[in-house]
Amino acid sequence: MKKSLLSLALTTGLFVAATPVAFAVSPNHVELPSPESKNCRGLTVAALAQAGEYLDIHGIGNLADAAQMSVKELHQVAANYCAGS
């Protein structure tokens, strides 16, 4: 499960870095926040959702489907990331 999400995040990151096209996403939600940052969980979920737009995956539910997990599991991955585990 974590490998799927990590793979999706890395693929998205490589795609974004290699694509010179402007996208209509908020620049402050594209990068993952540091685990100790304020509202880390919400910002992490927002960053994942925004990153999905680069792969033509719209919405957190479709992103979870692409990573072969439930939305609840995706939120738990964000919570684990912010907890430092």
N, C-alpha and C positions, 0 to 999 in steps of 0.2 A: 504494500500500500504506500509506504513512504517512498519506495523506489519509483513508483509510478508518478507521484507528485513531484519528486525531485527531478525525474527525467523530463516531465512536462515543463517545470520551471527552467531547467537548463536549456531545453530546446527553445523555449520562448526567449530567454535571454540572448542566445546566439542569433536567433532570427531578428530580434530588435537591434542588436549590435551591427548586423550585416545589412540592414535595410535602411537606405537613406530617405525613405518616404516619410512624410509627416503624418502622424496619427492623431485622431481627435480623442485622446485620453488625457486625463489629468497627470501632469508630470510629477506631482507630489505623491502619487500612489503607485508608481511603476516599480520602485525599489522596495525591497523588504526592509522594514524598520529593524533597529537593533533590539534584541530581546528585552533589554531593560528600559526601552522607551515607553513613554506614556501612551496608553491605548494601543499597545503592541498587537493585541489579538485582532482588533477591528482593522487596523492599518494593514496587517498581514493578509487578512481575508480580502480587503480592498485591492491590495497589490496583486494578489492572485487573480482576482476577477478582472482587473485591468489588463494583466498580462495575457489572459485568455483572448482578449480582443485582437491581439496581434496574430493569433492563430485562427481567427474567425470563429472563436468559441464565445458565444454571448451568454452571460449570466453564470452565476456561481453553480447552479444546478447542472448546466451543460458542461462546465469545467470539471465538476465532480464525476460526471458520467465519462468524460474523456480520460480521466485518471482512474477509472474503474473503481470508484468508491462512492459512498453516500455523501450528501451534503453534511450530515452530522460528523462523519469521519473526516471530512475536509476541515471542518471547524476544529475538530480535535487535533489535527496535525498543526493547525495554527496555534492552538493553545499549548501544545507540546513544544513548538518552536519558541514561543514566548517564555515558557517556563525553563528553557535552556536544556530540555531533554531530547 
